[in-house]
Amino acid sequence: MYTHLQPFLIAYILYPRVSGRLATFYIGPMRRSEDTEQQVRESEVDMNPPKRLRTTETLTGGKEREVEKSTVDVSIVMPVYNASCWLDECLQAILVQDFSGSMELSVFDDASTDDSKKVVEGWRERLEAKGISVVISGHNSEQPKGVGYAKNKAICQSRGQYLCFQDADDIMLPQRIRLQYEASVLHKNTLIGCRVQRVPEGSTERYTRWINTLSQDQLITQVYTSHGPSVVMPTWFCSREWYQKVGPFNEGGKGVPEDLLFFYQSLRHGGGLFRVDQCLLIYRYHEKAATHSVTEETIWKLRVDFLQERVLSQWESFTIWNAGKQGRKLYRSLNPANQKKVKAFCDVDENKIQKGFYTYEESKERPKPKIQVLHYKNASAPFIICVKLDMTGGNLEENLNSLQLKEGIDYYHFN
């Protein structure tokens, strides 16, 4: 049947999802010399070579060099500063992850004065025995350079295609990496979060409830509140590709909310937000947390600027819901163009309503701007809500529902 074929005609057949290699078959006489065997070996082509990634490696003396390494599925990114008292719990939780893909732990020590680095080194053998590679570096400067700097360094030396951000004082539950990895594969260009358990129990109760109960839509609409990122930083998981597009983290150091700045930048780039609706992290509250170094005024200014950029720039006019202290502070914080868009304040307090107007006494304009104060039922959308969430016994929510308003279109929460 094959008598008219050349004696060493070659047919190439690809068997995907088996070995990833191009198999070579000879059709012809069943006669194979050593030369033919060599031809077979040389003609095999690796269709799935290991992916390579350029990372940085810290040398003795603090110098860095670029190296090329094969990738892993997930890098756990952990900046560390004086965290030795929490590290055993944190690392034990990493050890028992049920994720079946490849993982590494990338730690950058930000000039700790305790034995944090030694504690992590003490876990290296156990982690590597479970197939979790470990990369540890840091610096010994007199002062730490900040969380943003440490995160960037930990990422630069890592090789994961996905990044799982882990604070050294928190504890991940066994399914965290598996479930967030699955979500991240489905939701490209997205910061993936999860529900949390706050310890000590009862600390920051309202904040914790907010983190865990926001709807998927509210993850987007409630990014302007004083709570900060609606997907909280200690729960973040994203692709390396997305980090590289959005980042790096701001390295301004103490007092800079690097997480909020990165969060806003991710949204500017069109990034999504998604929360895995399971508790995957024990989120520790304590007075030494880096977040306490950021002032309320710093956060306020960033929030106002982002609100003006993303929302108020799209509106011709709007009403501020709250004629009290917080509503007036928002008005004064707006740029002149947006101040002119404020057509009224509204409230439920009859005393404020009866005054009729709010006069902007600090204004250099003459006459000084006077903004009318209305009952909320007489005011018109859209609204910026400057009333604290979860503090009115449900009255605010009832009032908003009575007007049949839609969050993200007719109003946004700011407080």
Salt bridges, closest charged atoms under 4 A:
GLU37 OE1 - ARG32 NH2 3.69
GLU44 OE1 - ARG21 NH2 3.77
ASP46 OD2 - ARG21 NH1 3.95
GLU57 OE1 - ARG65 NH2 2.68
GLU64 OE2 - LYS153 NZ 2.68
GLU66 OE1 - ARG54 NE 2.94
GLU68 OE1 - ARG52 NE 3.53
GLU68 OE2 - ARG54 NH1 3.89
GLU89 OE1 - ARG284 NH2 3.17
ASP98 OD1 - ARG178 NE 2.95
GLU104 OE1 - ARG159 NE 3.31
ASP110 OD1 - HIS139 NE2 2.59
GLU121 OE1 - ARG124 NE 3.05
GLU128 OE2 - ARG124 NH1 3.39
ASP169 OD2 - HIS286 NE2 2.54
GLU205 OE2 - ARG209 NH1 3.80
GLU258 OE2 - LYS151 NZ 2.71
ASP277 OD1 - ARG195 NE 3.65
ASP277 OD1 - ARG275 NE 2.58
GLU297 OE2 - LYS329 NZ 2.69
ASP305 OD2 - LYS301 NZ 2.96
GLU309 OE2 - ARG268 NE 2.85
ASP347 OD2 - LYS352 NZ 3.87
GLU361 OE1 - LYS368 NZ 3.05
GLU365 OE2 - LYS340 NZ 3.44
ASP390 OD2 - ARG209 NH2 2.43
